Amino acid sequence: MKAMLCKEFGPIERLVLEDVPSPVAGKGQIVISVQAAGVNFPDALLVQGKYQLRPPLPFAPGNEFAGLVKEVGEGVAHLRPGDAVIGLAAHGGYAQEALVDSAAVFPLPAGTDPVVAAASLTVYGTALHALKDRAQIKAGETLLVLGAAGGVGLAAVEIGKLLGARVIAAASSDQKLDVCRSRGADSVINYAREDLKERVRALTDGRGADVVCDPVGGDYTEPALRSVAWNGRFLVVGFAAGEIPRIALNLPLLKGYAVVGVFCSEFSRREPARYRENIDQLLDWVATGKLTPLIGGRYPLARAVDALRALLRREVTGKVVLLP
């Protein structure tokens, strides 16, 4: 089978497509014939050696992948060859076949498009964990989303609306904001040409946002921190802009708000039952049409570098998938 391999940590351009032996399912494992793999920002960090994990070399990046069960290992009774599933792993998805622990595999509702499935779990799982578990957002509260046209950002816009929030979407172009409106955003801010803090103040009658979801970091974190309402929650989700901001701790002190970290993969490891509840909820929303991930790009496996490059340059609206 073919896999896109990282053979040395460094620029994403060093990824190479090679023929490798098919994986074999061990005890408690399954092999998935991959039909679609999600492309996520942590994949690029992993390849560059900048992520929390450093897998043994060589490895294929890719932490979410949908397809059909090819083989089940000893002790796996709830899955059979031919079942449509989505799997999650630290890496391995950028390949025609992927090995995964059976506990991290979720059956897909009948008729679910594997491309849609592969675009769902990481970004929507992160957004749901952020808003439901970490922020405990309530219906009627105001949610400000930075980088709102990206994968996690757009997922936060949609899930925020499903949870009853009033959503303000902030992004860097009018075109991206049009997409946010089409996905339910109540108000929008173009922070490339508008003052983020002043626009949030105007849109909230001076009160600020109850919850801020920040998957971007960089220059817009500080004005967003200054836009949190009394008793609000600022969600630290990621740093797609590349810069990890320094926080002036007097800001949460003066407004009595909380700065809350969101690390969904660690949540899934430490609290697997609660994580599975979230995934079951997401797959139900997808199956019933309440959530329809926006696919911003489809690439063959051989063009995985192009897919990652588009993601890193923030040229993508929605989610990118590979089609092995």
C-alpha positions as a Python dict, from the first residue, in 0.01 Angstrom:
ca = {
    (1, 'M'): (0, 0, 0),
    (2, 'K'): (101, 365, -40),
    (3, 'A'): (164, 604, 247),
    (4, 'M'): (283, 964, 274),
    (5, 'L'): (581, 933, 507),
    (6, 'C'): (769, 1169, 734),
    (7, 'K'): (1122, 1023, 741),
    (8, 'E'): (1284, 1319, 916),
    (9, 'F'): (1140, 1609, 1114),
    (10, 'G'): (1145, 1933, 919),
    (11, 'P'): (956, 2124, 649),
    (12, 'I'): (640, 1959, 518),
    (13, 'E'): (801, 1945, 172),
    (14, 'R'): (1015, 1655, 296),
    (15, 'L'): (713, 1423, 306),
    (16, 'V'): (749, 1141, 52),
    (17, 'L'): (499, 899, -101),
    (18, 'E'): (623, 541, -79),
    (19, 'D'): (507, 181, -99),
    (20, 'V'): (508, 21, 246),
    (21, 'P'): (384, -313, 383),
    (22, 'S'): (19, -325, 483),
    (23, 'P'): (-34, -304, 860),
    (24, 'V'): (-146, -612, 1052),
    (25, 'A'): (-406, -590, 1327),
    (26, 'G'): (-277, -696, 1667),
    (27, 'K'): (-475, -760, 1982),
    (28, 'G'): (-747, -497, 2023),
    (29, 'Q'): (-661, -329, 1692),
    (30, 'I'): (-822, -297, 1350),
    (31, 'V'): (-697, -205, 1004),
    (32, 'I'): (-905, 48, 809),
    (33, 'S'): (-900, 77, 430),
    (34, 'V'): (-890, 456, 419),
    (35, 'Q'): (-1139, 630, 190),
    (36, 'A'): (-1082, 982, 325),
    (37, 'A'): (-842, 1140, 574),
    (38, 'G'): (-887, 1475, 742),
    (39, 'V'): (-605, 1731, 715),
    (40, 'N'): (-549, 1924, 1037),
    (41, 'F'): (-309, 2188, 1165),
    (42, 'P'): (-148, 1951, 1420),
    (43, 'D'): (-47, 1723, 1130),
    (44, 'A'): (187, 1995, 1004),
    (45, 'L'): (325, 2056, 1353),
    (46, 'L'): (387, 1682, 1396),
    (47, 'V'): (585, 1662, 1071),
    (48, 'Q'): (794, 1965, 1168),
    (49, 'G'): (871, 1825, 1513),
    (50, 'K'): (681, 2110, 1678),
    (51, 'Y'): (397, 1911, 1833),
    (52, 'Q'): (366, 1766, 2184),
    (53, 'L'): (428, 1418, 2038),
    (54, 'R'): (729, 1297, 1839),
    (55, 'P'): (648, 957, 1687),
    (56, 'P'): (927, 718, 1592),
    (57, 'L'): (1044, 773, 1234),
    (58, 'P'): (925, 702, 972),
    (59, 'F'): (553, 762, 1018),
    (60, 'A'): (252, 884, 822),
    (61, 'P'): (77, 1189, 969),
    (62, 'G'): (-301, 1211, 986),
    (63, 'N'): (-509, 1162, 1300),
    (64, 'E'): (-860, 1109, 1157),
    (65, 'F'): (-963, 879, 875),
    (66, 'A'): (-1283, 720, 750),
    (67, 'G'): (-1326, 402, 551),
    (68, 'L'): (-1407, 33, 575),
    (69, 'V'): (-1279, -218, 827),
    (70, 'K'): (-1031, -444, 646),
    (71, 'E'): (-915, -661, 936),
    (72, 'V'): (-990, -702, 1307),
    (73, 'G'): (-745, -825, 1566),
    (74, 'E'): (-786, -1062, 1856),
    (75, 'G'): (-1049, -958, 2107),
    (76, 'V'): (-1236, -718, 1878),
    (77, 'A'): (-1599, -829, 1878),
    (78, 'H'): (-1795, -511, 1804),
    (79, 'L'): (-1655, -452, 1455),
    (80, 'R'): (-1639, -672, 1145),
    (81, 'P'): (-1467, -647, 807),
    (82, 'G'): (-1672, -426, 576),
    (83, 'D'): (-1810, -201, 851),
    (84, 'A'): (-1806, 173, 769),
    (85, 'V'): (-1613, 352, 1045),
    (86, 'I'): (-1406, 652, 1137),
    (87, 'G'): (-1089, 613, 1339),
    (88, 'L'): (-872, 844, 1543),
    (89, 'A'): (-504, 796, 1612),
    (90, 'A'): (-197, 1004, 1689),
    (91, 'H'): (-84, 949, 1328),
    (92, 'G'): (-116, 708, 1035),
    (93, 'G'): (-409, 846, 835),
    (94, 'Y'): (-218, 970, 528),
    (95, 'A'): (-214, 622, 381),
    (96, 'Q'): (-429, 374, 195),
    (97, 'E'): (-456, 162, 510),
    (98, 'A'): (-433, 265, 874),
    (99, 'L'): (-386, 73, 1197),
    (100, 'V'): (-584, 196, 1497),
    (101, 'D'): (-688, 85, 1845),
    (102, 'S'): (-1045, -45, 1830),
    (103, 'A'): (-1144, 179, 2125),
    (104, 'A'): (-1078, 481, 1901),
    (105, 'V'): (-1302, 360, 1618),
    (106, 'F'): (-1661, 479, 1578),
    (107, 'P'): (-1921, 312, 1355),
    (108, 'L'): (-2071, 550, 1101),
    (109, 'P'): (-2448, 591, 1069),
    (110, 'A'): (-2581, 424, 756),
    (111, 'G'): (-2527, 628, 441),
    (112, 'T'): (-2270, 868, 591),
    (113, 'D'): (-2029, 1000, 327),
    (114, 'P'): (-1674, 904, 435),
    (115, 'V'): (-1548, 1243, 315),
    (116, 'V'): (-1796, 1418, 544),
    (117, 'A'): (-1706, 1184, 828),
    (118, 'A'): (-1333, 1251, 786),
    (119, 'A'): (-1403, 1624, 805),
    (120, 'S'): (-1599, 1598, 1128),
    (121, 'L'): (-1435, 1450, 1432),
    (122, 'T'): (-1123, 1657, 1494),
    (123, 'V'): (-1254, 2009, 1432),
    (124, 'Y'): (-1611, 1950, 1548),
    (125, 'G'): (-1494, 1737, 1838),
    (126, 'T'): (-1261, 2016, 1947),
    (127, 'A'): (-1531, 2281, 1908),
    (128, 'L'): (-1789, 2080, 2100),
    (129, 'H'): (-1544, 2002, 2381),
    (130, 'A'): (-1446, 2370, 2397),
    (131, 'L'): (-1797, 2511, 2409),
    (132, 'K'): (-1981, 2237, 2600),
    (133, 'D'): (-1723, 2100, 2842),
    (134, 'R'): (-1476, 2384, 2894),
    (135, 'A'): (-1688, 2699, 2853),
    (136, 'Q'): (-2021, 2539, 2956),
    (137, 'I'): (-2184, 2786, 2722),
    (138, 'K'): (-2551, 2864, 2781),
    (139, 'A'): (-2830, 2946, 2539),
    (140, 'G'): (-2853, 3321, 2491),
    (141, 'E'): (-2486, 3391, 2565),
    (142, 'T'): (-2268, 3571, 2311),
    (143, 'L'): (-1984, 3375, 2150),
    (144, 'L'): (-1698, 3546, 1964),
    (145, 'V'): (-1504, 3315, 1729),
    (146, 'L'): (-1164, 3416, 1591),
    (147, 'G'): (-1043, 3256, 1268),
    (148, 'A'): (-1408, 3178, 1212),
    (149, 'A'): (-1371, 3050, 856),
    (150, 'G'): (-1106, 2790, 941),
    (151, 'G'): (-1174, 2431, 1041),
    (152, 'V'): (-1221, 2469, 1417),
    (153, 'G'): (-1353, 2824, 1381),
    (154, 'L'): (-1634, 2733, 1143),
    (155, 'A'): (-1717, 2429, 1356),
    (156, 'A'): (-1744, 2659, 1660),
    (157, 'V'): (-1979, 2891, 1469),
    (158, 'E'): (-2209, 2601, 1380),
    (159, 'I'): (-2202, 2427, 1717),
    (160, 'G'): (-2243, 2759, 1897),
    (161, 'K'): (-2568, 2810, 1708),
    (162, 'L'): (-2684, 2454, 1782),
    (163, 'L'): (-2623, 2522, 2153),
    (164, 'G'): (-2828, 2841, 2139),
    (165, 'A'): (-2557, 3107, 2147),
    (166, 'R'): (-2552, 3437, 1963),
    (167, 'V'): (-2243, 3406, 1742),
    (168, 'I'): (-2007, 3682, 1628),
    (169, 'A'): (-1766, 3552, 1363),
    (170, 'A'): (-1433, 3728, 1308),
    (171, 'A'): (-1216, 3657, 1004),
    (172, 'S'): (-973, 3829, 767),
    (173, 'S'): (-1184, 3878, 452),
    (174, 'D'): (-1538, 3954, 346),
    (175, 'Q'): (-1544, 3633, 141),
    (176, 'K'): (-1467, 3426, 451),
    (177, 'L'): (-1728, 3615, 650),
    (178, 'D'): (-1990, 3540, 384),
    (179, 'V'): (-1924, 3171, 450),
    (180, 'C'): (-1963, 3231, 825),
    (181, 'R'): (-2299, 3399, 765),
    (182, 'S'): (-2411, 3106, 553),
    (183, 'R'): (-2325, 2877, 846),
    (184, 'G'): (-2534, 3074, 1094),
    (185, 'A'): (-2321, 3360, 1229),
    (186, 'D'): (-2543, 3640, 1362),
    (187, 'S'): (-2281, 3916, 1320),
    (188, 'V'): (-1938, 3937, 1157),
    (189, 'I'): (-1616, 4133, 1200),
    (190, 'N'): (-1345, 4175, 936),
    (191, 'Y'): (-1048, 4220, 1167),
    (192, 'A'): (-817, 4296, 875),
    (193, 'R'): (-984, 4638, 839),
    (194, 'E'): (-1195, 4684, 1152),
    (195, 'D'): (-1096, 4738, 1514),
    (196, 'L'): (-1183, 4406, 1677),
    (197, 'K'): (-1226, 4538, 2029),
    (198, 'E'): (-1442, 4834, 1923),
    (199, 'R'): (-1662, 4622, 1695),
    (200, 'V'): (-1724, 4368, 1971),
    (201, 'R'): (-1809, 4652, 2206),
    (202, 'A'): (-2054, 4796, 1952),
    (203, 'L'): (-2216, 4460, 1878),
    (204, 'T'): (-2264, 4378, 2246),
    (205, 'D'): (-2375, 4722, 2369),
    (206, 'G'): (-2046, 4760, 2554),
    (207, 'R'): (-2082, 4437, 2750),
    (208, 'G'): (-1837, 4212, 2563),
    (209, 'A'): (-1855, 3846, 2466),
    (210, 'D'): (-1945, 3583, 2723),
    (211, 'V'): (-1722, 3328, 2551),
    (212, 'V'): (-1428, 3383, 2314),
    (213, 'C'): (-1301, 3088, 2109),
    (214, 'D'): (-944, 3149, 1985),
    (215, 'P'): (-787, 2882, 1764),
    (216, 'V'): (-555, 3137, 1601),
    (217, 'G'): (-339, 3323, 1853),
    (218, 'G'): (-115, 3594, 1714),
    (219, 'D'): (-201, 3964, 1698),
    (220, 'Y'): (-575, 3934, 1759),
    (221, 'T'): (-557, 3754, 2093),
    (222, 'E'): (-499, 4065, 2302),
    (223, 'P'): (-791, 4272, 2162),
    (224, 'A'): (-1007, 3962, 2203),
    (225, 'L'): (-893, 3928, 2564),
    (226, 'R'): (-1000, 4288, 2616),
    (227, 'S'): (-1342, 4202, 2470),
    (228, 'V'): (-1449, 3939, 2724),
    (229, 'A'): (-1753, 4017, 2939),
    (230, 'W'): (-1764, 4003, 3317),
    (231, 'N'): (-1758, 3636, 3429),
    (232, 'G'): (-1676, 3533, 3072),
    (233, 'R'): (-1453, 3253, 2944),
    (234, 'F'): (-1161, 3285, 2701),
    (235, 'L'): (-1088, 2953, 2528),
    (236, 'V'): (-727, 2888, 2429),
    (237, 'V'): (-765, 2637, 2144),
    (238, 'G'): (-453, 2675, 1931),
    (239, 'F'): (-204, 2900, 1755),
    (240, 'A'): (-266, 2874, 1382),
    (241, 'A'): (-104, 3215, 1333),
    (242, 'G'): (221, 3063, 1456),
    (243, 'E'): (275, 3296, 1752),
    (244, 'I'): (194, 3199, 2110),
    (245, 'P'): (71, 3524, 2268),
    (246, 'R'): (174, 3646, 2611),
    (247, 'I'): (-129, 3721, 2827),
    (248, 'A'): (-150, 4027, 3051),
    (249, 'L'): (-296, 3863, 3362),
    (250, 'N'): (-449, 4186, 3486),
    (251, 'L'): (-714, 4153, 3214),
    (252, 'P'): (-889, 3842, 3352),
    (253, 'L'): (-841, 3982, 3703),
    (254, 'L'): (-1020, 4310, 3630),
    (255, 'K'): (-1316, 4145, 3455),
    (256, 'G'): (-1336, 3830, 3665),
    (257, 'Y'): (-1317, 3602, 3363),
    (258, 'A'): (-1146, 3266, 3315),
    (259, 'V'): (-877, 3172, 3066),
    (260, 'V'): (-947, 2808, 2982),
    (261, 'G'): (-725, 2565, 2795),
    (262, 'V'): (-874, 2328, 2535),
    (263, 'F'): (-673, 2013, 2456),
    (264, 'C'): (-920, 1772, 2299),
    (265, 'S'): (-683, 1483, 2230),
    (266, 'E'): (-578, 1473, 2594),
    (267, 'F'): (-944, 1495, 2698),
    (268, 'S'): (-1016, 1190, 2483),
    (269, 'R'): (-734, 999, 2655),
    (270, 'R'): (-818, 1099, 3012),
    (271, 'E'): (-1198, 1097, 2988),
    (272, 'P'): (-1283, 847, 2712),
    (273, 'A'): (-1646, 793, 2817),
    (274, 'R'): (-1730, 1164, 2804),
    (275, 'Y'): (-1538, 1199, 2477),
    (276, 'R'): (-1735, 913, 2322),
    (277, 'E'): (-2059, 1084, 2428),
    (278, 'N'): (-1948, 1394, 2239),
    (279, 'I'): (-1860, 1193, 1927),
    (280, 'D'): (-2193, 1010, 1939),
    (281, 'Q'): (-2365, 1350, 1954),
    (282, 'L'): (-2164, 1482, 1660),
    (283, 'L'): (-2231, 1178, 1442),
    (284, 'D'): (-2602, 1206, 1521),
    (285, 'W'): (-2600, 1572, 1417),
    (286, 'V'): (-2420, 1480, 1094),
    (287, 'A'): (-2658, 1190, 1021),
    (288, 'T'): (-2966, 1408, 1078),
    (289, 'G'): (-2832, 1698, 871),
    (290, 'K'): (-2793, 1941, 1161),
    (291, 'L'): (-2421, 1958, 1083),
    (292, 'T'): (-2280, 1949, 732),
    (293, 'P'): (-1904, 2010, 730),
    (294, 'L'): (-1786, 2247, 459),
    (295, 'I'): (-1524, 2071, 247),
    (296, 'G'): (-1282, 2342, 139),
    (297, 'G'): (-1050, 2117, -61),
    (298, 'R'): (-1009, 1757, -179),
    (299, 'Y'): (-661, 1630, -264),
    (300, 'P'): (-522, 1294, -372),
    (301, 'L'): (-274, 1135, -131),
    (302, 'A'): (17, 1229, -357),
    (303, 'R'): (-66, 1598, -303),
    (304, 'A'): (-68, 1589, 76),
    (305, 'V'): (205, 1855, 84),
    (306, 'D'): (-16, 2090, -121),
    (307, 'A'): (-305, 2027, 119),
    (308, 'L'): (-91, 2107, 423),
    (309, 'R'): (59, 2412, 252),
    (310, 'A'): (-288, 2552, 181),
    (311, 'L'): (-380, 2497, 544),
    (312, 'L'): (-67, 2665, 680),
    (313, 'R'): (-115, 2965, 449),
    (314, 'R'): (-472, 2997, 575),
    (315, 'E'): (-601, 2973, 221),
    (316, 'V'): (-868, 2722, 319),
    (317, 'T'): (-1228, 2788, 415),
    (318, 'G'): (-1367, 2489, 599),
    (319, 'K'): (-1195, 2151, 601),
    (320, 'V'): (-943, 1983, 369),
    (321, 'V'): (-945, 1608, 309),
    (322, 'L'): (-716, 1360, 137),
    (323, 'L'): (-861, 1086, -83),
    (324, 'P'): (-619, 789, -80),
}
